[in-house]
Amino acid sequence: MTTAGSAAETAAQDTDEDDAPTTDRLEGADRYATAAQLALASHEDAQTAILASGEDFPDALVASYGPAGVDAPILLSRHDTVPDVTLDALDDLGVESVFLAGGEAALSDGVLDEVQQDHDAFRIDGATRYETATLMLEGFDPPEVGTLDGDRTALLTSGEDFADALAAGPVAGSADLPLLLTTPQRSAVTEATADAMEGTRHDVDIERVIIVGGSEAVGEDVEAYLADERGFEVERWRGVGVEPLTGAPVPHPRDT
């Protein structure tokens, strides 16, 4: 005989099973193949792609914002040569234009030449990772900027460690929020990043800055500078490690 209690438990179990997310794994033999698998899974075709270094993190992470406005997948390359799996993905997607994220220290001129054999190729490169991040914001005209509570919003993380930028990347990409980098303490880098957010070269006009990470990653003096001297509305998303940050609410999509 089935009791009311056991029936309720069975129903709850069925509901939990129905609500359980499905899980798929996308993997390749290495990071380059995995990036290619992700690109092919998320795009049937693409006119534009971003090529970033697979040997260091900053340029690939800040590139997560750039493709949001142009619907471009991110692929990875070695410093001196483009893996065959990456070239194959570019061909399979029908890519016409490739933006290389970073300067020669990240991707050599040999990589640029190799890509240019079959595609239009351009660099988005600054003297440092911080400048490359600002150029990523300014490199697409007009820049796409998402909103949070109606305010044009950017994410700001430390450029000295990858964890917070990695956590912020999916939010940047899905909600068209620029992902920019700063030093842990206020510096000329912080001031140049603030200039980019104000839109001295393009009509960027950031109103709100979300600092991702605690005060050890991005200091309170940076927060005070942005709020008190530059006039941005500033808030901070922080957690113990990366997981609480990845659970932060996704901002509203860009106004259309």
C-alpha positions as YAML, in Angstrom:
chain: A
units: angstrom
residues:
- id: 1
  name: MET
  ca: [0.00, 0.00, 0.00]
- id: 2
  name: THR
  ca: [1.26, 3.46, -0.88]
- id: 3
  name: THR
  ca: [0.91, 6.07, 1.84]
- id: 4
  name: ALA
  ca: [0.36, 9.78, 1.26]
- id: 5
  name: GLY
  ca: [3.84, 10.45, 2.59]
- id: 6
  name: SER
  ca: [5.56, 7.99, 0.28]
- id: 7
  name: ALA
  ca: [3.55, 9.26, -2.69]
- id: 8
  name: ALA
  ca: [4.67, 12.80, -1.93]
- id: 9
  name: GLU
  ca: [8.28, 11.68, -1.63]
- id: 10
  name: THR
  ca: [8.03, 9.87, -4.99]
- id: 11
  name: ALA
  ca: [6.52, 12.94, -6.64]
- id: 12
  name: ALA
  ca: [9.24, 15.16, -5.19]
- id: 13
  name: GLN
  ca: [11.91, 12.76, -6.42]
- id: 14
  name: ASP
  ca: [10.38, 12.74, -9.92]
- id: 15
  name: THR
  ca: [10.29, 16.54, -9.92]
- id: 16
  name: ASP
  ca: [13.93, 16.73, -8.84]
- id: 17
  name: GLU
  ca: [14.89, 14.35, -11.64]
- id: 18
  name: ASP
  ca: [12.90, 16.37, -14.18]
- id: 19
  name: ASP
  ca: [14.58, 19.59, -13.04]
- id: 20
  name: ALA
  ca: [18.08, 18.13, -13.01]
- id: 21
  name: PRO
  ca: [20.27, 19.82, -15.63]
- id: 22
  name: THR
  ca: [21.72, 17.77, -18.43]
- id: 23
  name: THR
  ca: [25.48, 17.70, -18.60]
- id: 24
  name: ASP
  ca: [27.61, 17.45, -21.71]
- id: 25
  name: ARG
  ca: [31.37, 17.44, -21.92]
- id: 26
  name: LEU
  ca: [33.27, 19.26, -24.64]
- id: 27
  name: GLU
  ca: [36.89, 18.23, -24.64]
- id: 28
  name: GLY
  ca: [39.82, 17.89, -26.94]
- id: 29
  name: ALA
  ca: [43.28, 16.41, -26.72]
- id: 30
  name: ASP
  ca: [44.57, 19.76, -25.42]
- id: 31
  name: ARG
  ca: [43.39, 23.33, -24.74]
- id: 32
  name: TYR
  ca: [43.56, 24.22, -28.43]
- id: 33
  name: ALA
  ca: [41.32, 21.33, -29.43]
- id: 34
  name: THR
  ca: [38.95, 22.07, -26.56]
- id: 35
  name: ALA
  ca: [38.64, 25.71, -27.66]
- id: 36
  name: ALA
  ca: [37.90, 24.50, -31.19]
- id: 37
  name: GLN
  ca: [35.21, 22.15, -29.88]
- id: 38
  name: LEU
  ca: [33.60, 25.00, -27.94]
- id: 39
  name: ALA
  ca: [33.65, 27.26, -30.98]
- id: 40
  name: LEU
  ca: [32.08, 24.63, -33.23]
- id: 41
  name: ALA
  ca: [29.46, 23.75, -30.63]
- id: 42
  name: SER
  ca: [28.40, 27.36, -30.12]
- id: 43
  name: HIS
  ca: [28.53, 28.57, -33.73]
- id: 44
  name: GLU
  ca: [27.32, 27.00, -36.95]
- id: 45
  name: ASP
  ca: [29.26, 29.66, -38.81]
- id: 46
  name: ALA
  ca: [31.04, 32.90, -37.98]
- id: 47
  name: GLN
  ca: [32.34, 35.75, -40.10]
- id: 48
  name: THR
  ca: [34.73, 36.86, -37.36]
- id: 49
  name: ALA
  ca: [36.84, 35.03, -34.79]
- id: 50
  name: ILE
  ca: [39.16, 36.07, -31.98]
- id: 51
  name: LEU
  ca: [42.54, 34.33, -31.73]
- id: 52
  name: ALA
  ca: [44.26, 34.50, -28.34]
- id: 53
  name: SER
  ca: [47.29, 32.94, -26.73]
- id: 54
  name: GLY
  ca: [46.82, 29.49, -25.27]
- id: 55
  name: GLU
  ca: [50.00, 29.95, -23.22]
- id: 56
  name: ASP
  ca: [48.90, 32.82, -20.96]
- id: 57
  name: PHE
  ca: [45.54, 33.94, -19.65]
- id: 58
  name: PRO
  ca: [44.98, 37.73, -19.87]
- id: 59
  name: ASP
  ca: [44.25, 38.29, -23.56]
- id: 60
  name: ALA
  ca: [41.92, 35.31, -23.86]
- id: 61
  name: LEU
  ca: [39.95, 36.39, -20.80]
- id: 62
  name: VAL
  ca: [39.45, 40.02, -21.80]
- id: 63
  name: ALA
  ca: [38.49, 38.81, -25.28]
- id: 64
  name: SER
  ca: [35.36, 37.29, -23.73]
- id: 65
  name: TYR
  ca: [33.80, 40.75, -23.95]
- id: 66
  name: GLY
  ca: [34.89, 41.64, -27.48]
- id: 67
  name: PRO
  ca: [33.09, 38.81, -29.29]
- id: 68
  name: ALA
  ca: [29.80, 39.61, -27.56]
- id: 69
  name: GLY
  ca: [29.11, 42.46, -29.93]
- id: 70
  name: VAL
  ca: [30.18, 40.61, -33.08]
- id: 71
  name: ASP
  ca: [29.18, 37.03, -32.22]
- id: 72
  name: ALA
  ca: [32.73, 35.76, -32.62]
- id: 73
  name: PRO
  ca: [34.13, 32.57, -31.11]
- id: 74
  name: ILE
  ca: [37.46, 32.56, -29.29]
- id: 75
  name: LEU
  ca: [40.16, 30.18, -30.53]
- id: 76
  name: LEU
  ca: [43.64, 29.61, -29.15]
- id: 77
  name: SER
  ca: [47.11, 29.55, -30.68]
- id: 78
  name: ARG
  ca: [50.66, 28.82, -29.62]
- id: 79
  name: HIS
  ca: [53.07, 31.73, -29.66]
- id: 80
  name: ASP
  ca: [54.91, 30.77, -32.84]
- id: 81
  name: THR
  ca: [52.49, 28.58, -34.77]
- id: 82
  name: VAL
  ca: [48.77, 28.02, -35.12]
- id: 83
  name: PRO
  ca: [47.68, 24.46, -34.27]
- id: 84
  name: ASP
  ca: [46.06, 22.56, -37.13]
- id: 85
  name: VAL
  ca: [42.91, 22.05, -35.06]
- id: 86
  name: THR
  ca: [42.54, 25.84, -34.79]
- id: 87
  name: LEU
  ca: [43.05, 26.38, -38.51]
- id: 88
  name: ASP
  ca: [40.53, 23.63, -39.25]
- id: 89
  name: ALA
  ca: [37.97, 25.30, -36.96]
- id: 90
  name: LEU
  ca: [38.45, 28.63, -38.75]
- id: 91
  name: ASP
  ca: [37.79, 26.90, -42.06]
- id: 92
  name: ASP
  ca: [34.83, 24.88, -40.79]
- id: 93
  name: LEU
  ca: [33.18, 28.03, -39.43]
- id: 94
  name: GLY
  ca: [33.76, 29.97, -42.64]
- id: 95
  name: VAL
  ca: [35.63, 32.73, -40.81]
- id: 96
  name: GLU
  ca: [36.61, 35.70, -42.95]
- id: 97
  name: SER
  ca: [38.25, 38.02, -40.40]
- id: 98
  name: VAL
  ca: [40.44, 37.08, -37.45]
- id: 99
  name: PHE
  ca: [41.37, 39.49, -34.65]
- id: 100
  name: LEU
  ca: [44.57, 38.55, -32.83]
- id: 101
  name: ALA
  ca: [44.28, 39.53, -29.17]
- id: 102
  name: GLY
  ca: [47.66, 40.73, -27.96]
- id: 103
  name: GLY
  ca: [51.01, 41.81, -29.32]
- id: 104
  name: GLU
  ca: [54.03, 39.87, -30.53]
- id: 105
  name: ALA
  ca: [54.84, 38.74, -27.00]
- id: 106
  name: ALA
  ca: [51.57, 36.81, -27.03]
- id: 107
  name: LEU
  ca: [51.23, 35.84, -30.70]
- id: 108
  name: SER
  ca: [54.20, 36.17, -33.04]
- id: 109
  name: ASP
  ca: [54.20, 37.76, -36.48]
- id: 110
  name: GLY
  ca: [54.57, 34.22, -37.78]
- id: 111
  name: VAL
  ca: [51.11, 33.46, -36.41]
- id: 112
  name: LEU
  ca: [49.76, 36.61, -38.07]
- id: 113
  name: ASP
  ca: [51.32, 35.59, -41.39]
- id: 114
  name: GLU
  ca: [49.95, 32.06, -41.07]
- id: 115
  name: VAL
  ca: [46.41, 33.28, -40.46]
- id: 116
  name: GLN
  ca: [46.65, 35.83, -43.28]
- id: 117
  name: GLN
  ca: [47.19, 33.06, -45.81]
- id: 118
  name: ASP
  ca: [43.46, 32.30, -45.77]
- id: 119
  name: HIS
  ca: [41.82, 35.09, -43.74]
- id: 120
  name: ASP
  ca: [41.92, 38.80, -43.14]
- id: 121
  name: ALA
  ca: [43.84, 39.22, -39.90]
- id: 122
  name: PHE
  ca: [44.26, 42.19, -37.58]
- id: 123
  name: ARG
  ca: [45.87, 42.74, -34.20]
- id: 124
  name: ILE
  ca: [44.26, 44.25, -31.13]
- id: 125
  name: ASP
  ca: [47.39, 44.82, -29.11]
- id: 126
  name: GLY
  ca: [48.63, 47.13, -26.43]
- id: 127
  name: ALA
  ca: [52.00, 47.52, -24.80]
- id: 128
  name: THR
  ca: [50.64, 45.60, -21.79]
- id: 129
  name: ARG
  ca: [47.75, 43.29, -20.95]
- id: 130
  name: TYR
  ca: [45.97, 46.27, -19.40]
- id: 131
  name: GLU
  ca: [46.17, 48.31, -22.58]
- id: 132
  name: THR
  ca: [45.09, 45.34, -24.67]
- id: 133
  name: ALA
  ca: [41.98, 45.09, -22.50]
- id: 134
  name: THR
  ca: [41.09, 48.72, -23.13]
- id: 135
  name: LEU
  ca: [41.74, 48.33, -26.84]
- id: 136
  name: MET
  ca: [39.37, 45.36, -26.85]
- id: 137
  name: LEU
  ca: [36.71, 47.75, -25.59]
- id: 138
  name: GLU
  ca: [37.58, 50.31, -28.24]
- id: 139
  name: GLY
  ca: [38.30, 47.87, -31.05]
- id: 140
  name: PHE
  ca: [34.71, 47.27, -32.11]
- id: 141
  name: ASP
  ca: [32.80, 50.27, -33.47]
- id: 142
  name: PRO
  ca: [30.32, 51.02, -32.09]
- id: 143
  name: PRO
  ca: [31.20, 49.28, -28.82]
- id: 144
  name: GLU
  ca: [28.48, 47.10, -27.35]
- id: 145
  name: VAL
  ca: [27.88, 47.89, -23.68]
- id: 146
  name: GLY
  ca: [25.33, 46.08, -21.51]
- id: 147
  name: THR
  ca: [23.39, 47.56, -18.63]
- id: 148
  name: LEU
  ca: [22.79, 46.80, -14.98]
- id: 149
  name: ASP
  ca: [19.68, 48.47, -13.56]
- id: 150
  name: GLY
  ca: [19.73, 50.78, -16.57]
- id: 151
  name: ASP
  ca: [23.38, 51.84, -16.14]
- id: 152
  name: ARG
  ca: [26.02, 51.10, -18.77]
- id: 153
  name: THR
  ca: [28.29, 48.74, -16.87]
- id: 154
  name: ALA
  ca: [31.85, 47.40, -17.00]
- id: 155
  name: LEU
  ca: [33.57, 44.67, -14.98]
- id: 156
  name: LEU
  ca: [37.00, 45.32, -13.46]
- id: 157
  name: THR
  ca: [39.36, 42.61, -12.22]
- id: 158
  name: SER
  ca: [43.00, 42.23, -11.26]
- id: 159
  name: GLY
  ca: [45.40, 41.76, -14.15]
- id: 160
  name: GLU
  ca: [47.85, 39.87, -11.95]
- id: 161
  name: ASP
  ca: [45.84, 36.70, -11.38]
- id: 162
  name: PHE
  ca: [43.33, 34.88, -13.53]
- id: 163
  name: ALA
  ca: [40.72, 33.55, -11.08]
- id: 164
  name: ASP
  ca: [38.44, 36.58, -10.79]
- id: 165
  name: ALA
  ca: [38.69, 37.39, -14.50]
- id: 166
  name: LEU
  ca: [37.84, 33.77, -15.28]
- id: 167
  name: ALA
  ca: [34.76, 33.97, -13.06]
- id: 168
  name: ALA
  ca: [33.71, 37.26, -14.66]
- id: 169
  name: GLY
  ca: [34.24, 36.11, -18.25]
- id: 170
  name: PRO
  ca: [30.88, 34.36, -18.79]
- id: 171
  name: VAL
  ca: [29.03, 37.38, -17.37]
- id: 172
  name: ALA
  ca: [30.98, 39.73, -19.63]
- id: 173
  name: GLY
  ca: [30.29, 37.64, -22.71]
- id: 174
  name: SER
  ca: [26.62, 36.93, -22.09]
- id: 175
  name: ALA
  ca: [25.62, 40.46, -21.05]
- id: 176
  name: ASP
  ca: [27.93, 42.57, -23.27]
- id: 177
  name: LEU
  ca: [29.82, 43.97, -20.27]
- id: 178
  name: PRO
  ca: [33.39, 45.13, -20.98]
- id: 179
  name: LEU
  ca: [35.96, 43.21, -18.94]
- id: 180
  name: LEU
  ca: [38.88, 45.44, -17.99]
- id: 181
  name: LEU
  ca: [42.00, 44.94, -15.88]
- id: 182
  name: THR
  ca: [43.76, 46.97, -13.21]
- id: 183
  name: THR
  ca: [46.73, 46.68, -10.91]
- id: 184
  name: PRO
  ca: [45.87, 45.80, -7.29]
- id: 185
  name: GLN
  ca: [46.65, 49.36, -6.15]
- id: 186
  name: ARG
  ca: [45.86, 52.64, -7.87]
- id: 187
  name: SER
  ca: [48.36, 53.39, -10.61]
- id: 188
  name: ALA
  ca: [48.67, 54.99, -14.03]
- id: 189
  name: VAL
  ca: [47.09, 51.78, -15.34]
- id: 190
  name: THR
  ca: [43.98, 52.43, -13.23]
- id: 191
  name: GLU
  ca: [43.74, 55.97, -14.58]
- id: 192
  name: ALA
  ca: [44.13, 54.83, -18.20]
- id: 193
  name: THR
  ca: [41.45, 52.19, -17.69]
- id: 194
  name: ALA
  ca: [39.13, 54.84, -16.25]
- id: 195
  name: ASP
  ca: [39.80, 57.01, -19.32]
- id: 196
  name: ALA
  ca: [38.77, 54.11, -21.57]
- id: 197
  name: MET
  ca: [35.57, 53.58, -19.59]
- id: 198
  name: GLU
  ca: [34.68, 57.24, -19.96]
- id: 199
  name: GLY
  ca: [35.05, 56.84, -23.70]
- id: 200
  name: THR
  ca: [37.75, 59.30, -24.66]
- id: 201
  name: ARG
  ca: [38.10, 57.56, -28.05]
- id: 202
  name: HIS
  ca: [34.60, 56.14, -28.55]
- id: 203
  name: ASP
  ca: [31.17, 56.78, -27.11]
- id: 204
  name: VAL
  ca: [31.61, 54.15, -24.38]
- id: 205
  name: ASP
  ca: [30.23, 56.20, -21.47]
- id: 206
  name: ILE
  ca: [30.41, 53.61, -18.67]
- id: 207
  name: GLU
  ca: [28.29, 54.64, -15.68]
- id: 208
  name: ARG
  ca: [28.72, 51.70, -13.29]
- id: 209
  name: VAL
  ca: [31.85, 49.68, -12.48]
- id: 210
  name: ILE
  ca: [31.63, 46.29, -10.81]
- id: 211
  name: ILE
  ca: [34.91, 45.28, -9.18]
- id: 212
  name: VAL
  ca: [35.15, 41.49, -9.21]
- id: 213
  name: GLY
  ca: [37.22, 40.20, -6.29]
- id: 214
  name: GLY
  ca: [38.23, 41.25, -2.81]
- id: 215
  name: SER
  ca: [40.43, 44.13, -1.70]
- id: 216
  name: GLU
  ca: [43.59, 42.02, -1.99]
- id: 217
  name: ALA
  ca: [42.91, 41.60, -5.71]
- id: 218
  name: VAL
  ca: [41.71, 45.15, -6.37]
- id: 219
  name: GLY
  ca: [42.47, 47.56, -3.55]
- id: 220
  name: GLU
  ca: [40.11, 49.89, -1.79]
- id: 221
  name: ASP
  ca: [42.12, 52.85, -3.10]
- id: 222
  name: VAL
  ca: [41.15, 51.80, -6.64]
- id: 223
  name: GLU
  ca: [37.51, 51.62, -5.58]
- id: 224
  name: ALA
  ca: [37.68, 55.06, -3.93]
- id: 225
  name: TYR
  ca: [39.43, 56.60, -6.94]
- id: 226
  name: LEU
  ca: [36.80, 55.36, -9.37]
- id: 227
  name: ALA
  ca: [33.91, 56.47, -7.19]
- id: 228
  name: ASP
  ca: [35.17, 59.71, -5.65]
- id: 229
  name: GLU
  ca: [37.48, 61.14, -8.30]
- id: 230
  name: ARG
  ca: [36.03, 59.73, -11.51]
- id: 231
  name: GLY
  ca: [32.35, 59.68, -10.59]
- id: 232
  name: PHE
  ca: [31.48, 56.07, -11.43]
- id: 233
  name: GLU
  ca: [28.89, 54.18, -9.43]
- id: 234
  name: VAL
  ca: [31.02, 51.39, -7.97]
- id: 235
  name: GLU
  ca: [30.11, 48.09, -6.36]
- id: 236
  name: ARG
  ca: [32.11, 44.98, -5.59]
- id: 237
  name: TRP
  ca: [31.33, 41.32, -6.18]
- id: 238
  name: ARG
  ca: [33.47, 39.22, -3.90]
- id: 239
  name: GLY
  ca: [33.50, 35.73, -2.50]
- id: 240
  name: VAL
  ca: [35.69, 33.14, -0.89]
- id: 241
  name: GLY
  ca: [37.39, 31.77, -3.97]
- id: 242
  name: VAL
  ca: [35.82, 31.70, -7.40]
- id: 243
  name: GLU
  ca: [32.54, 29.84, -6.83]
- id: 244
  name: PRO
  ca: [30.60, 32.64, -5.09]
- id: 245
  name: LEU
  ca: [31.56, 35.01, -7.90]
- id: 246
  name: THR
  ca: [30.29, 32.68, -10.58]
- id: 247
  name: GLY
  ca: [26.98, 32.65, -8.76]
- id: 248
  name: ALA
  ca: [26.61, 36.42, -9.04]
- id: 249
  name: PRO
  ca: [23.45, 37.59, -10.83]
- id: 250
  name: VAL
  ca: [23.82, 38.18, -14.54]
- id: 251
  name: PRO
  ca: [23.10, 41.81, -15.43]
- id: 252
  name: HIS
  ca: [20.36, 42.84, -17.80]
- id: 253
  name: PRO
  ca: [21.14, 42.42, -21.52]
- id: 254
  name: ARG
  ca: [22.08, 45.48, -23.53]
- id: 255
  name: ASP
  ca: [19.19, 47.85, -24.23]
- id: 256
  name: THR
  ca: [17.97, 47.72, -27.82]
...
